[in-house]
């Protein structure tokens, strides 16, 4: 090998080594910066992801429940090491409220310890956690064609009215605690306005202006009468009985569950989760 070839090879290896020692620090610096940004972002919203974690836990438990053996007498066998406080373990699985809780109902059941204290703090019956079942099926990212979003399916204007931030960079409707606090305030105000929980639920679905207009036209504040007169939208006439049926599925003794007629099969009003 000539001296020129040896000199060229040495320079080639030196150049390669220089590139390597330059690239490694840059890569490590980039990863450190990314980690710092992620940590900072997480610190800004300490409760972000809690609602998804609870919903995910519910799904995981339900997946394991489907594998629990059923004895000859029809009783469900529960391993004490994996038992939960879900009432679904001793009831038949179904996707209708009338014959048993669905996966969505069990998911909402898992969220109740976080939701009910907030409802109670605003003077709202804890049974109205059933609104979450009908509105979103317990999915924090549920989205309706009209733009309602989150567990409680709050519209942007309603959310902002109750202090939530909804813009291109942040949407508090996805936060379990903030959204529940806003929805509880809204339900409380609707009940104060109409003096009846059925009318409050109707207004939650179609807006207080529509319900107020229906009352003025018919001179009645009875939801069942308004339903019979068909002055409320069909969706609202179906929505309220479904919420009441969901309440009954959670608590058959609830006074809010009393209503005329039977609600249809389970239906979540939000059309997608994303």
C-alpha positions in Angstrom: 0.0 0.0 0.0 1.4 3.4 -1.0 1.9 6.3 1.5 -0.8 8.2 -0.3 -3.4 5.4 0.2 -2.4 5.1 3.8 -2.8 8.8 4.3 -6.2 8.8 2.6 -7.5 5.9 4.7 -6.4 7.7 7.9 -8.2 10.8 7.0 -11.4 8.8 6.1 -11.4 7.2 9.5 -10.7 10.5 11.3 -13.7 12.1 9.5 -16.0 9.2 10.4 -14.9 9.4 14.1 -15.5 13.2 14.1 -19.1 12.7 12.7 -19.8 10.1 15.4 -18.6 12.2 18.3 -20.5 15.2 17.0 -23.8 13.3 16.4 -24.0 11.5 19.8 -24.1 14.7 22.0 -26.6 16.3 19.6 -28.8 13.2 19.9 -28.6 13.1 23.7 -29.3 16.8 23.9 -32.4 16.5 21.7 -33.7 13.6 23.8 -33.1 15.6 27.0 -34.9 18.6 25.6 -37.9 16.4 24.5 -38.1 14.8 27.9 -38.0 18.3 29.6 -40.8 19.5 27.4 -42.9 16.4 28.2 -42.3 16.8 31.9 -43.2 20.5 31.7 -46.4 19.8 29.8 -47.4 17.1 32.3 -46.8 19.5 35.2 -49.1 22.1 33.7 -52.1 19.7 33.8 -51.6 17.4 36.8 -55.0 15.7 36.3 -54.6 15.2 32.6 -55.0 11.5 31.7 -56.7 10.6 35.0 -60.1 10.1 33.3 -58.5 8.0 30.5 -56.7 5.9 33.2 -60.0 5.2 35.0 -61.8 4.3 31.8 -58.9 2.1 30.8 -59.0 0.4 34.2 -62.7 -0.3 33.8 -62.1 -1.8 30.3 -59.3 -4.0 31.7 -61.4 -5.3 34.6 -64.3 -6.0 32.3 -62.0 -7.9 29.9 -61.0 -10.1 32.8 -64.6 -10.5 34.1 -65.6 -12.1 30.8 -63.1 -14.9 31.5 -64.5 -15.7 35.0 -66.0 -19.2 35.0 -69.7 -19.7 35.7 -70.7 -22.5 38.0 -73.5 -25.0 37.2 -75.9 -23.1 39.5 -75.4 -19.9 37.4 -73.4 -18.1 40.1 -70.2 -16.3 38.9 -67.0 -17.5 40.5 -64.8 -14.6 41.7 -61.2 -15.0 42.7 -60.7 -13.1 45.9 -57.3 -11.8 44.8 -58.9 -10.1 41.8 -62.3 -9.2 43.1 -63.6 -5.6 42.6 -66.3 -3.5 43.9 -68.2 -3.6 40.7 -71.7 -5.0 41.1 -71.5 -6.5 37.6 -69.7 -9.5 38.9 -72.9 -11.1 40.2 -75.2 -10.0 37.4 -75.7 -11.2 33.9 -73.8 -9.4 31.2 -75.9 -7.6 28.6 -75.9 -4.5 26.4 -79.3 -3.3 27.4 -80.2 -1.6 30.7 -83.3 -3.7 31.3 -81.5 -7.0 31.6 -78.1 -5.9 33.0 -75.3 -3.4 32.8 -73.2 -3.0 29.7 -69.5 -2.4 29.3 -70.3 1.4 29.2 -72.4 1.2 32.4 -69.5 -0.6 34.2 -67.1 2.0 32.9 -69.2 4.8 34.3 -69.5 2.9 37.5 -65.7 3.0 37.8 -65.8 6.8 37.4 -68.5 7.4 40.0 -66.1 7.8 43.0 -64.6 10.8 41.1 -67.8 12.2 39.8 -70.3 11.9 42.6 -68.6 14.2 45.2 -68.5 17.0 42.6 -72.2 16.6 41.8 -73.0 16.5 45.6 -71.0 19.7 46.2 -73.3 21.6 43.7 -76.5 20.1 45.2 -77.1 17.8 42.2 -78.4 14.3 42.8 -75.5 11.8 42.4 -77.9 9.6 40.4 -77.3 12.0 37.5 -74.0 10.4 36.9 -76.3 8.5 34.5 -76.1 11.5 32.2 -72.5 10.4 31.5 -73.7 7.0 30.4 -76.2 8.3 27.9 -74.1 11.2 26.7 -70.7 9.5 26.1 -70.7 5.9 27.4 -68.0 6.9 29.8 -65.5 7.9 27.0 -63.6 11.1 27.9 -62.9 11.8 24.2 -66.4 11.3 22.9 -67.4 13.8 20.2 -70.8 14.5 18.7 -71.6 15.8 15.2 -72.7 19.1 16.7 -69.4 19.7 18.5 -70.3 18.5 22.0 -67.3 16.8 23.6 -66.1 14.9 26.6 -67.8 12.7 29.2 -70.6 15.2 29.7 -70.8 16.3 26.0 -70.7 20.0 26.7 -71.0 22.4 23.8 -68.2 24.9 23.5 -70.3 27.9 24.4 -71.8 26.2 27.5 -68.3 25.0 28.6 -66.9 28.6 28.3 -69.9 30.0 30.2 -68.9 27.8 33.2 -65.2 28.8 33.1 -63.7 26.0 30.9 -61.1 26.8 28.3 -62.0 25.6 24.8 -59.7 26.7 22.0 -57.2 25.3 19.5 -54.6 24.6 22.1 -56.6 23.3 25.1 -60.0 21.8 25.7 -61.0 21.5 29.4 -64.0 19.4 28.4 -61.5 16.5 28.2 -60.6 16.9 31.9 -62.7 14.7 34.1 -62.8 17.1 37.1 -63.1 20.4 35.3 -65.8 19.0 33.0 -67.8 17.4 35.8 -67.7 20.6 37.8 -69.0 22.6 34.9 -71.7 20.1 34.1 -72.8 20.0 37.7 -73.1 23.8 37.8 -75.1 23.7 34.6 -77.5 21.0 35.9 -78.0 22.9 39.1 -78.8 26.1 37.3 -81.2 24.3 34.9 -83.1 22.8 37.9 -83.2 26.2 39.6 -84.7 27.7 36.4 -87.3 25.0 35.7 -87.9 23.5 39.1 -88.0 19.9 37.8 -85.2 17.4 37.0 -87.0 16.1 33.9 -87.2 19.6 32.4 -83.6 20.2 33.5 -82.5 17.1 31.6 -84.5 18.2 28.6 -82.8 21.6 28.7 -79.4 19.9 29.1 -80.1 18.1 25.8 -81.8 20.7 23.7 -81.1 24.0 25.5 -83.0 26.1 28.0 -84.4 28.4 25.3 -86.1 25.5 23.5 -87.6 24.2 26.7 -88.7 27.6 27.8 -90.4 28.3 24.5 -92.2 24.9 24.6 -93.5 25.8 28.1 -94.7 29.2 27.0 -96.6 27.8 24.0 -98.3 25.0 25.9 -98.7 26.6 29.3 -97.5 23.5 31.0 -94.4 22.6 32.9 -95.0 18.9 32.9 -92.4 17.0 30.8 -94.7 14.1 30.0 -97.3 16.5 28.8 -94.8 18.3 26.6 -93.8 15.0 25.3 -97.3 14.0 24.4 -97.9 17.3 22.7 -94.6 16.8 20.7 -93.4 20.3 21.2 -89.9 19.1 22.1 -87.5 17.6 19.6 -87.7 13.9 19.1 -84.2 13.4 20.4 -85.1 15.2 23.6 -88.3 13.2 24.0 -86.1 10.0 23.8 -83.1 11.4 25.8 -84.9 12.1 29.1 -86.4 8.6 29.4 -83.1 7.0 28.6 -81.3 9.0 31.3 -84.1 8.0 33.8 -83.7 4.3 32.7 -80.0 4.6 33.2 -80.6 6.0 36.7 -82.8 3.0 37.4 -80.1 0.6 36.3 -77.7 2.2 38.8 -80.3 2.5 41.6 -83.8 1.0 41.2 -85.0 2.8 44.3 -84.1 6.3 43.0 -87.1 8.7 43.0 -85.6 10.2 39.8 -86.1 6.9 38.0 -89.9 7.2 38.2 -91.3 7.8 34.7 -94.0 6.8 32.4 -93.2 4.3 29.7 -90.1 2.3 29.0 -87.0 3.6 27.4 -85.6 1.8 24.4 -82.3 -0.1 24.1 -79.1 1.5 25.3 -78.0 4.4 23.1 -75.0 6.7 23.5 -75.7 10.1 22.0 -72.1 10.9 21.1 -71.3 9.4 17.7 -67.6 8.9 18.0 -64.6 8.7 20.4 -61.4 10.5 19.2 
